[in-house]
């Protein structure tokens, strides 16, 4: 079961502390040991650029943080750990440094506890950040279950037992900030998980199957080239350590799944974790631009580099994540040959033989968007409203407010159902736009309930002309200093009483 700690940023099983204070990601998971006793591991990842570097005894620049971790129950300290997490030493204080990892392991029985964490830069020990969160340890020896899946930075065979050792291997996890991010430099995807109580479910030593595979979140279909299995004999703990070669996995959102399968081929337990992959090389390989036969097509007569740049730039809203990476690269290169090859290939992939017709239909939508949503300085297709319109289509409902004296002009768009090339099908999603410039058409997307879009649980504050966000950084808009956010913000026909386009 996944848990959450939250101070500034709220995301399952993770926490991020931001500002010119230590920037630390925190993630934890619960386990069973071979005696059937439960314990938790807490992982910390430090951004070294968020701390103060000073000269150490080696005359190198280095910084670090002190971490105090306590687990309490009814005011009593059940477990305690104190750690120090230091950056890599460097002779150049301006050098880019890698994130550093530390972890703690604590034996804790089943029950509900209060986890408290204190963080402080070692150069400013009195300036602490204090975090706390109720946690529930519910893992036991009765039912088949599993730990969370860890995506690993690296692993190797253990030379000696340590806090990072598990079943003969030293595991160095990636500590996620929200969704796991698998960058373009990673050519493999190592992962680790533990399955508990298979002996209880299947009988000790009886065979069962563990399957692992990737699912494309856009299509919700498994990727057969990224799948495997292992035969196991039922034990109290069955570790799963494996890796996929993802050198050719294109940019996009994916889910790593681990299934426990019984002798009847029934899935009795599924554990999964989502991640975002960026892979410029694989994206470019998916389009063989050199082989594109575009000369006799609709792009052949186009000779203007500015025109080709515009036509490709317009594709962003209807492109997949992988295609957006390609467009970014080509727009930076500004090669008219490559731009023409890509524009033709883009439409050829979607409907071979009707490339010109489909392109012309889409450009009519772009022209409409430019006329309707343009701002004082941005063409319509590049505004937030224009991008959302092109990506998802006309909303099912609109709430328009431009005469509310308490608030800036705003619009709320509601979609009964939406889907796009870069996001899965979703139902009943909202988008909130506000014009804080009061110039008439400079609407910015400040919040959406849709996946992959910007979210701000305090979005009402951005509508209001007078209120600020308050002192409580975790409070929702309705938990701030005022409840009245205008005539219709909390009583409109879309949201009722339930109370950008990214830079390239």
N, C-alpha and C positions, 0 to 999 in steps of 0.2 A: 504494500500500500504506500502511495506517495503522500508526502506531507509538505507543509509550507512554513517558511519563516518569512516575515515581512516587516520591513522598516520603511524604506523609501520606495522600493520597487517590489511589486507583488507578482510572483510566478511560482507555480508548483515546484516544490522541493528545492527551490533556489532562492537566494537573496543577493541583492547587490547594494552596497553602500556607496553613494556617490558624493561628489564635491571635491574640494581640494583637501580631502581627508582620505584615509586609506580606502581604496576601492577594492572591495573583497567580495568574491562570489562564494557562496556557502551552499553545500548540498549534503544531504544525509540519507542513509538507507539502513534498514534493520535486517538482521541476520540471526540465524541459529548456529550455535557451535555443535561439535560432535557429541556433547553431553545433553543436547536438547535445550540449552539455556540461550535466552535471547540477548543480543547486544546490538548497539548501533555504531556505525562509522560515520563520522562527520568530516567532510572534505572542505578545505579552504584553498582558494586561489587568489593570489595577490597581484594586482597590477603595479609593477615597480615604479611607474611614472606618476603614481598618485601619492607617493611618500617622499619624505625628505632624505636625500642622499648626503652622507658625510664621509670624511676620510676615516678609514679604519686603521688597525695596527699594521696592515700590509701596504699602507699608503694608497689604497684603492678606494673608489667610491662605492658605498654600500648603504642600504637602508633596511628597515624592517618594521614589523609590528609585533606587539604582544597580544596574545589571545587568551582570555580566561573563559572557559566553558564549564558551566555547572548545570546539573539536572536536579530539580527540586520537586518534592512532593509534600504538600501541606506544610510548607515552610521549612522542611528539613532537606539538607543537601544529601542527595542519594549518590551522586557521582560528581567528580571534579577533575579538570585537567587544565594545565597551563602550558601553552605552546609559544614558541617564537618562530616567526616566519620571516626569513631574510631574503633580500634580492640577490641576484648574481653580482659578484664583484666586477668592477669595471674601472679602467684607467681614464675613461672619457665619460663625464657625467651627462653628456648629451646623447650618448649612444642608446639606440633602441635595445631594450632588455626584454628577455622572455618572462612570461608569468611564472611565478613559483608556487609550488604546491606543498601543502602539509595536511596531515589527517590525524584524527583522534579515534580511539576505539574504547568503548565503554560497555561493561556488562550491566544490563538493566532488565529487570523482570517485567512481565506484562503489566500494563496499567497506564494511567494518564499522568503526565508530568509537565512541569514547566521548564523549558530549556532557556537558559540565559547565556548570552554571549557579550563579553566586553572586549572592545578593540581599541588599541591606541598605538600611534606611531611611537617607536622607541625613542625618538628625539623629543616627543611631547607626551610623556607618560600620563600627565594629569588630564589631557584632553581625550576623554574616552567616549566611544559610541556604545550605547547599551541597547541590545536587542533582546526580545524575549518572545516566546511562542509556546503555546500549549502543544504537546506532542502526545501521540497515543502509540504505545507499543502493543501490538495485537498479534504478533507472530507467535505460533505455538506448534506443538507436536501432533495436533489432532487432524488437521486438514492439509491437503496438498497446496502449497503456495510457493512463492519465490521472492527473492530480493528484487530491488529495482535493477534494471539493466545499466551497467556502466559502459559508456563509450570511453575507450582508453587512449591516452596519448602514446603509451608504450607499455611493454611488458617484457620480462626476461626471467629465466630460471633463477631462483633464489640461491645465493651463496651462503646466507645465514638468515635465520628467522628475524623478522622485524614487523613493525606495525603495518607495512604495505604488503606483507607476504600473505598469500592465500594458496593453499594446495600446491606448494612447491614453486610458486611464481611470485615475483614482485610486480605489482600492478600499479601503474601511475595513471589515474583517471583524468579525463578532461572535466573540469568543474564548469557546468553550463551556467550562463546568465540567461534565464528563460529557456528558450529552445536551444538545443545543441546546435552549434555552428561548426560545420566540417569544411575547413578552408581548402583552397585550390592546391595547396602544397601537400595535402594528405592523399597518398595513393592507396592506402589501405584503411579499412575500418575495423580495428580490433574492438571486441566487446566481451563483457564478462557478466555472468548472472549465476545465481545459485538456486537450484530447485530443491525445496524442502519436503520431506515426508512422503516421498514416492514409495518407501517401504510400507508405510501405513496404507496408502491407497492401492498398491498393486501386490503387496507381499514382498518381504525381503528377498533380494537377489533375482526377482522376476524381471524379465526384459520389458522395456518400454522404449518409446521413441521421443527424441527431442528434435523438433524442426526449428530452423531459423531462416528468415527470409526478409527481403525488403519489399515494401509496398509503396507505389507511387501515389502520393496523397491527392494528386490531381485527378487521376482516373480511378483511384481506390482499387487498383489491380496489383497483384503480386508480380514481381519481376523475376522471371524464371532463371535468368542468368545470375541472379543474386539470391541463391537459395541453397540450403544444405541440410543435413541431418546427422544425428549421431545416435547409435544404439547404446542404451545404458542399462545397467542392472540396478534395480530399485534399492536405494539406500536412504538414510535419513538426510543426507546432503549429496546432491549430484551437481558438481560445478560444471559450468558451460563457459569455455574459453575458446573463442574462434575469431576469424577475421575474414573479411571480404576484400578482394582487390577491386577498388573503386576508381581506378585510373581513368576509366571510360564512362563513369557515372556522371551524367550531365547535371547542370545546375537545376535545383528544384527542391521541393519539400518531400521528404520521405519518412516512412515509419519502419523501424527495425522491430520485427516480431520474433518472439520465441514461444513455440507451442509445445506443451506436454501432451503426448498422444498415447492412449491406452491400446490394448490388444485388439479392440474393436474399431480402431482407427478414429476414435472420438477424441476431440480436443478437450481435455479436462482442466487445462490451465493455459491462459495466454498472458504473457507479459510483453509490453511494447514501449517504445520510446521514439518520439519524433525528432527529426533533425533537418537542418537546412544545409544543402550542399552547394558550394560554388566551385565550378570547374571550367575555366575559360577554354582550356585545350580541348576538352571533350565537346564543349558547345560548338567550337569551330569545326571539329571533325564531323559533326552531325550535318553540316552544310558543306558539300563539296563544291565550293564556289568556282574552282578552276574548271569543273566539268559542266557548269551551267550554260546551256545553249540559249542565250537570251537575245542574240543579235536580231532575230526576226520577230521578236515579241514586242509587246507594248513599250518596253523600256529601251529598245534599240535606238529610236530616234532622239531620246533625251540626251542632250549634250551639256546641260548646265550642271555643274557640281553643286551649286546652291539648291537647285531643284531636287536633285537626287538626295541631298542631305535632308531636305524637308520631307520628302516622301518616306524615307526610312525612319526619320524621327517620329512621324505620325503613327508608326506601327506599334509603338510602346504599349498602349492600352490593350491591344488584342494579341500581344505576344506572350509566349510561354516564358518562364524564368530563364530558360536556356537561351531563347532567342533574344531576350533583353540583354544578356551578356554579350552576344555577338554584335548586336546593334551598338552597344556602348563602344566596343573595340573598333568597329568600322567607322563610326562617326568621329572617333578620335583620329583614325588614320586618314580619313578623307580621300580615299582612292575611289574615283568614279567607276572604275571597272568593277571593283569589289562590291560597291553599293548597288550597281545595276544587277550584278549576278545575284546578290542577296535578295533584292526586291522581287526579281522574277522567281527565284527559288521559293521564297516565302509563300507566294500565291500558288505556285505549282504544287507545293506540298498539300495545300488545302483542297484544291479542286483542279486537277490537271486538265488542261484544255480550255478552262474558263478563267484563266489568269487575268486577262484584261477586263473582263466583265466584273469579276469580283473586286478587283482593284478600283474600278470606276465607281461601283456602288459604295465602297467604303469611303472613298474620297468625297462623295456627296455628304456622308455623315460628318466627315471632318469639316467640310465647308459650313454645314449647319451649326456645328459646335463652335466654330470660329465666330460666326455671327451672333450666336446666342450667349456664349459664355466668356467671350474675350473680356480681359480687364484693361486697365489703362496702359499696361506695359507688357502684358503676356498674351500671346495668341490663345484662342479658346481651347484648342486641343491640349495645350500645356497647363491650363488652369486645373485646379482640383476638381471643380465641377465638370469641366470638359472631359477630363480623364475618366472620372467615374461614369459619366454618360456613355462614352465610347466603350468602356470596358464591360459595363453591366447593362447598358440600355436604358430606356425610359423607366423611371421609378413608378411603382404602383400607386403611391400617394406622395403628396408634397405638403408640408406645413411651412408657410411663408409668413414671416413676421418682420415688417419694416416700419411699424408705427408704435412699437413698445418703448415708452420713454425710459424704462429701466435698463433696457438691453440694446446692444448693437443689432443691426439687421441680421437675421439668421434664417436659414432654411433647414428643414429636416426632411430627408428623403427616406421613404420606406419601400423595400422590395419584398414582395411575397415570396419570390424565389430569384436567386441570382447564381450565375456561374460565369466563368471566363477561362481563357487559356492558361491563366496563371493561378487560378484558385478553384477549389472544388465546389460542387453544387451546395447551396445553403438556402435556408428558408427564413423568412421574417427577419430581415436585417435592416438596420438603420444607419444613416449617414448624417452627421451634423456639420453644417457649414456656417461660418460667420464672417461678416465684413466689418472688421475693426477699423478700417481706414475711412469708412463713411463716404466712399467715392462712388458707390453704386454697383461695381462689379468686381471688387477684389475679395471674393469669397474664398476662404481657406477651410479645408477639411480639418476639424479639430477632434473629431471622435467618430468611431464607427464600431458597431457590434460585429461586423463581418471579419472572418479570418483573413490574415495577412494585411489588414488595414490598421491605421493608427488608432490607439485606444487611450482615452484619458478619463479616468473615473471622476475627475473634477471638472469636466467639460463645461458645466453650467457657469463656473466662475469666469470662463473666457467669454461668455455671452454678456455678462453683467458689466455695466460701464463703471461701477463704483466699487464693488467688493474686490478684495484680494483673496488669495487662496487660504488664508488663515495659518495658524501656527502648527496645526496637526497635519503633518505631511501625508498621513495615511487616511485622513478623513475623506469621505465622499462629499460631493457637492452639498448634499442635504445634511451633512454632519458638521458644517461650518458654522460661522457666526450668524448667518441669517438663513431663513427658510424660504423667504419670498424672493424668487428669482425673476419676477416679472409676471405679466398677466397670463401668459400661456405656456411658459417653459415647463411647468410641472402639471399642466392640465391641458394638453393638446391631444388631438385625435389620433396621433401616431404612437407616442410614448405613453400617454395617459397618466395615471397616477402611480405607476411603478417606480415612480421617482427615478499624399501629394506625389503627388508624384514625387518619388525620392530623387534626390540629386544624383546625377550620373557620376 
